[in-house]
């Protein structure tokens, strides 16, 4: 017995070295040539920008199925229902007096909304200006005002003095600025029939989101095609200062500039008798669609550990064709898609050589990310493999280019690695130190970073269920969501190195004796 024990002590370092050498050997299988070959297919014009629910996305899903069949990993499709809504013909008509002609304000030019699925016309008879639309212990714009059966009219944002919010008392804004629903819910509770908010940075905001507004809005259809009447909602309309000025004139309110001053003085204003009229026309076009997640499952080799699952994910959809131009999405997220394909091939090669991972690995290709993380949300709400058995999610999204903040391409932003598990963060750091030596940039991991990337890719739908995650990301560049995001601009060597980092991190998690500990409180609010 003593001899056996001594022999084990002598051999243990060799087992560790062998395990490391195995990982290093199979990580080298991630090939620049293979990444390039697949990306030039998936990001070609033939795939029409892979828009969710469209033919190009279906062709991409078929390509993934065929690839995994070729390397010997079985796949299954998870189909989920969608509804696509377009508001482009919605208008507001205003006349400033009984004999003044109607002036039409159009969607995108002077108004936008995300708030209704019904085609309807609301003729406005009574308007009440309620400052910032806040009802809080520290600031109540509704005090002394009756808005029942009326239209609530307010400014965006919240009161600020000398750079500090008068609600939080700090430079950080409160939820009233961040969560658009809070103001609408408050208006609903007060009995309003319509909520109109003046977006004080309308043109600036529109420059960033015009694409999203021009593109029909897609959401999960949880109702089976039946109109959802469970949640009582009132329409929430955002308008420009130009349109706000006309509303003021039509309803006898002070000018928009005067209303701004009254808002900061916490003085609401009841409209006088209307001088003119306003009609809000919500025109909603609805289409029912379906999309697919593609799941490639590689079973683990350890009888006790194979029930536990490591997820490696990427979204394979993009934004399709806009204004007649195909947006091929080579970086977003063709780069992540083909990286996951290559990582899967490395794991399968190891298994074919009798050295497969102890835990199972799910290579999860989701769609609907560009429409609001819809595919990963559907998966996390309807998991094919139990979330209780899911160890972590390593999510790869946009890893083929470099941003303006880096001269050298040998870097990757890591987001979320330390949010739930110190084990995962340490494994990631050690894997990089041993195998790839990339610059790990944690800039966007800061919870106060204004970009809030932690909430903006598919890993988040695992993190909100307390599953540790890492989001691998190279930052935004000049071709983000533009027709120029093409495969010839991709930095394939950089992408291969990031793929190796993901592989080695996943390999360690999938083979370590102990499951990752979730030992950090999740201090991120669900969004």
Secondary structure, 3 states (H helix, E strand, C coil): CHHHHHHHHHHHHHHHHHHHHHHHHHHCCCCHHHHHHHHHHHCCHHHHHHECCCHHHHHHHHHHHHHHHHHCCCEEEEEEEEEEEECCCCEEEEECCCCCCCEEEEECCCEECCCCCCCEEEEECCEEECCCCCECCCCECCCCCCCCCCEEEEECCCCEECCEECCCCCCCCCHHHHCHHHHHHHHHHCCCCEEEEECCCHHHHHHHHHHHHHCCEEEECCCCCCCCCCCCCCCEEEECHHHHHHHHHHCCCCCHHHHHHHHHCCCCEECCCCCCEEEEEECCEEEEEEEEEEEEEECCCCCCCCCCEEEEEEECCECEEECCEEECCHHHHHHHHHHHHHHHHHHHHHHHCCCCCCCEEEEEEECCHHHCCHHHHHHHHCCCCCHHHEEEEEEECCCCCCCCCCCCCCEEEEECCCCCCHHHHHHHHHHHHHHHCCEEECHHHCCCCCCCHHHCCCCHHHHCCCCEEEEEECCCCCCCCCCCCCHHHCCHHHHHHHHHHHHHHHHHHHHCCCCCCCCCCCCCCCC
